[in-house]
């Protein structure tokens, strides 16, 4: 039985790429925090955002673009917005 091709989306790939660059920038800023306790607090609070983006990338690489991709990206954006509101970085 032939393997089903995964659906690709250039727009979604671009969104993932931009999000990855933003994640790297925020992680660099978190790692630049001098105080260990504050840096750890920021890193723990930021972990769900990073994990969500990792899941989006993994899902896109394995399954491709689907209805869940849009929902997961929306969840990522809301987690990122929440993080940015609660923590000044």
ZADO-1210 file (C-alpha; in nm, 4 decimals, padded with zeros to 6 digits):
<atoms>
<atom x="00.0000" y="00.0000" z="00.0000" code="UNK" pos="1"/>
<atom x="00.1510" y="00.3346" z="-00.0999" code="UNK" pos="2"/>
<atom x="00.2395" y="00.5761" z="00.1746" code="UNK" pos="3"/>
<atom x="00.0150" y="00.8825" z="00.1894" code="UNK" pos="4"/>
<atom x="00.1990" y="01.2056" z="00.1135" code="UNK" pos="5"/>
<atom x="00.1891" y="01.4674" z="00.3813" code="UNK" pos="6"/>
<atom x="00.0348" y="01.8008" z="00.2984" code="UNK" pos="7"/>
<atom x="00.2804" y="02.0910" z="00.3037" code="UNK" pos="8"/>
<atom x="00.2228" y="02.4613" z="00.3535" code="UNK" pos="9"/>
<atom x="00.4844" y="02.7236" z="00.2706" code="UNK" pos="10"/>
<atom x="00.3041" y="02.9766" z="00.4903" code="UNK" pos="11"/>
<atom x="00.3053" y="02.7400" z="00.7887" code="UNK" pos="12"/>
<atom x="00.6736" y="02.6593" z="00.7318" code="UNK" pos="13"/>
<atom x="00.7508" y="03.0315" z="00.7327" code="UNK" pos="14"/>
<atom x="00.5514" y="03.0792" z="01.0550" code="UNK" pos="15"/>
<atom x="00.7430" y="02.7946" z="01.2194" code="UNK" pos="16"/>
<atom x="01.0741" y="02.9415" z="01.1047" code="UNK" pos="17"/>
<atom x="00.9896" y="03.2882" z="01.2392" code="UNK" pos="18"/>
<atom x="00.8670" y="03.1363" z="01.5653" code="UNK" pos="19"/>
<atom x="01.1876" y="02.9330" z="01.5997" code="UNK" pos="20"/>
<atom x="01.3995" y="03.2467" z="01.5607" code="UNK" pos="21"/>
<atom x="01.1885" y="03.4281" z="01.8204" code="UNK" pos="22"/>
<atom x="01.2230" y="03.1335" z="02.0610" code="UNK" pos="23"/>
<atom x="01.6010" y="03.1365" z="02.0159" code="UNK" pos="24"/>
<atom x="01.6131" y="03.5101" z="02.0862" code="UNK" pos="25"/>
<atom x="01.4027" y="03.4793" z="02.4019" code="UNK" pos="26"/>
<atom x="01.6089" y="03.1829" z="02.5234" code="UNK" pos="27"/>
<atom x="01.9272" y="03.3835" z="02.4689" code="UNK" pos="28"/>
<atom x="01.7814" y="03.6704" z="02.6724" code="UNK" pos="29"/>
<atom x="01.6785" y="03.4288" z="02.9481" code="UNK" pos="30"/>
<atom x="02.0270" y="03.2755" z="02.9550" code="UNK" pos="31"/>
<atom x="02.1763" y="03.6253" z="02.9848" code="UNK" pos="32"/>
<atom x="01.9946" y="03.6886" z="03.3148" code="UNK" pos="33"/>
<atom x="02.2578" y="03.7163" z="03.5861" code="UNK" pos="34"/>
<atom x="02.0523" y="03.6024" z="03.8867" code="UNK" pos="35"/>
<atom x="02.0231" y="03.2217" z="03.8911" code="UNK" pos="36"/>
<atom x="01.6849" y="03.2148" z="04.0664" code="UNK" pos="37"/>
<atom x="01.5265" y="03.4613" z="03.8258" code="UNK" pos="38"/>
<atom x="01.6811" y="03.2865" z="03.5234" code="UNK" pos="39"/>
<atom x="01.5418" y="02.9529" z="03.6434" code="UNK" pos="40"/>
<atom x="01.1964" y="03.1038" z="03.7029" code="UNK" pos="41"/>
<atom x="01.1915" y="03.2504" z="03.3512" code="UNK" pos="42"/>
<atom x="01.3139" y="02.9231" z="03.1981" code="UNK" pos="43"/>
<atom x="01.0485" y="02.7182" z="03.3784" code="UNK" pos="44"/>
<atom x="00.7756" y="02.9606" z="03.2752" code="UNK" pos="45"/>
<atom x="00.8981" y="02.9635" z="02.9151" code="UNK" pos="46"/>
<atom x="00.9260" y="02.5836" z="02.8848" code="UNK" pos="47"/>
<atom x="00.5609" y="02.5270" z="02.7758" code="UNK" pos="48"/>
<atom x="00.6047" y="02.7787" z="02.4934" code="UNK" pos="49"/>
<atom x="00.9179" y="02.6033" z="02.3670" code="UNK" pos="50"/>
<atom x="00.7645" y="02.2577" z="02.4039" code="UNK" pos="51"/>
<atom x="00.4593" y="02.3649" z="02.2059" code="UNK" pos="52"/>
<atom x="00.6762" y="02.4914" z="01.9206" code="UNK" pos="53"/>
<atom x="00.8810" y="02.1697" z="01.9293" code="UNK" pos="54"/>
<atom x="00.5583" y="01.9701" z="01.9055" code="UNK" pos="55"/>
<atom x="00.4408" y="02.1861" z="01.6130" code="UNK" pos="56"/>
<atom x="00.7681" y="02.1300" z="01.4246" code="UNK" pos="57"/>
<atom x="00.7685" y="01.7586" z="01.4958" code="UNK" pos="58"/>
<atom x="00.4049" y="01.7179" z="01.3933" code="UNK" pos="59"/>
<atom x="00.4642" y="01.9134" z="01.0733" code="UNK" pos="60"/>
<atom x="00.7694" y="01.7013" z="00.9857" code="UNK" pos="61"/>
<atom x="00.5835" y="01.3747" z="01.0471" code="UNK" pos="62"/>
<atom x="00.2208" y="01.4447" z="00.9507" code="UNK" pos="63"/>
<atom x="00.2362" y="01.7660" z="00.7521" code="UNK" pos="64"/>
<atom x="-00.0123" y="02.0508" z="00.7576" code="UNK" pos="65"/>
<atom x="-00.3598" y="01.9721" z="00.8919" code="UNK" pos="66"/>
<atom x="-00.6379" y="02.1176" z="01.1072" code="UNK" pos="67"/>
<atom x="-00.4419" y="02.0450" z="01.4243" code="UNK" pos="68"/>
<atom x="-00.1496" y="02.2504" z="01.2925" code="UNK" pos="69"/>
<atom x="-00.3571" y="02.5671" z="01.2990" code="UNK" pos="70"/>
<atom x="-00.4866" y="02.4938" z="01.6505" code="UNK" pos="71"/>
<atom x="-00.1397" y="02.4139" z="01.7852" code="UNK" pos="72"/>
<atom x="00.0042" y="02.7311" z="01.6328" code="UNK" pos="73"/>
<atom x="-00.2790" y="02.9329" z="01.7849" code="UNK" pos="74"/>
<atom x="-00.2039" y="02.7724" z="02.1228" code="UNK" pos="75"/>
<atom x="00.1625" y="02.8591" z="02.0787" code="UNK" pos="76"/>
<atom x="00.0795" y="03.2239" z="02.0084" code="UNK" pos="77"/>
<atom x="-00.1447" y="03.2497" z="02.3144" code="UNK" pos="78"/>
<atom x="00.1208" y="03.0867" z="02.5382" code="UNK" pos="79"/>
<atom x="00.3835" y="03.3256" z="02.4020" code="UNK" pos="80"/>
<atom x="00.1580" y="03.6277" z="02.4561" code="UNK" pos="81"/>
<atom x="00.0857" y="03.5160" z="02.8125" code="UNK" pos="82"/>
<atom x="00.4570" y="03.4716" z="02.8823" code="UNK" pos="83"/>
<atom x="00.5383" y="03.8154" z="02.7411" code="UNK" pos="84"/>
<atom x="00.2646" y="03.9775" z="02.9521" code="UNK" pos="85"/>
<atom x="00.3794" y="03.8130" z="03.2757" code="UNK" pos="86"/>
<atom x="00.7544" y="03.8477" z="03.2241" code="UNK" pos="87"/>
<atom x="00.9441" y="04.1441" z="03.0891" code="UNK" pos="88"/>
<atom x="01.2130" y="04.0213" z="02.8597" code="UNK" pos="89"/>
</atoms>
